[in-house]
Amino acid sequence: MDVTAEGGLIELGDAGARALVHAGARRQPGVDLVLRGLIAHASSVPADDVELVHACSECGARHGRVTVVYPLTASGGPWFADVAIDGDTIVAAAGTRHPLGVAVEPAAIDTGELIDEAAFHPSEREALRSLGDEQGALVRAMLWARKTALLRALGHTDFIEPSRLALSIPGADGGLGRIERSVPEFGSFWRGVVFHDLPVPGPRVASVAVIG
């Protein structure tokens, strides 16, 4: 099964990475199959030879981005890759230059004030209050997808308060999001983070966070 032929390949700007969106298939492939197919397409190795590990290298838990054990890049370095799923939509991303994370999230009309306070910065909540229900649901979901993708790209981290982090507002930033207010734990690397929002069938959104 050539998952790259059945899905949509998307170049992530000049990040040296690609995303693959696989949605609405009558027979849905597994998430690892989609990611292995993307890496195989980019590296010219057989998909069956691509080796993935989901356990965190620091604590062993299944969180954060996927580790690609094989193949290595042409320079002998590791591939950076991740994959996420919601419903019948699978999004994978892989590249050779920067850590990345992927998230796919459903768009809910109302998540509740307590959840919003835990998830979003005051500036983000103010922007959400200015939007109608349908648009607000999409923007809320995209903000959360971006934060989830960033946490997956980071992997093992002590940062656990997403409401301290303020991002640019989806729809107003052209689909290339940035961190507008960071946290001390991130040092200066946050200036190079870019969120690539991807077109996926609704009612859901997807984003790839690239730590440049």
Steps between C-alpha positions, in 0.01 A plus 500: 500500500653832389366738763671800337305439178170477687567797731597863452866598531566853630837677511548684829655819364879502523507276810639205306195295595182362344160410634269229371123531554308173463125551541171340410642167381259209469766280658695713739868409539663492843673813624844334495443383144431859391811633674720218369367566150587869524853430624546231236392742228749762619792268574460246216505201732226235512218591736528161671860588598405823680528442875301717742504518880223676692653481849660817645879466507511655849214337690373223273142634494306519173496877457668759282603448140596170344866394486624374162758230569552418131578643251745776579530809281763527228729680745458228763265700722151405619173565323254718690147366468159478660146386423153569642144385435143617557208310354579404141780756466868412547774761473869407490802726467870432455814699434876493538582838655273594790301331779128502422170388646156433353150543641151444359212632711119501470329838487256525793253787524533547876780354713403681821657794680708288738662311213567823312666652806728198535586482131519856372682821584282801597581665166382187317178483704431865422538430128270198525227706670494734199414217259173331411429145613605319182813704432587503867481120512746467213741758642480343847572155356792630293657677796481177698631294207799734475578472871460123494728474196763714676490283812541190283796659322661578835443150637602459863453841665407657833280757325141411595307832496393576141302807616831679566586479131345747252491422129404708201132463411413253222329670209680825572852361446458334161529145632861544613476543874762634738549520875421855610557463875733230620597351837843492675526122453531551125804730508547662159412208271134608486584770247569231241179301551255503208154338496393376157120465494384235253175467304308194622134396463275637772391514765865494606828687462867402480833667559871414487732678743857534373773607741727692264 
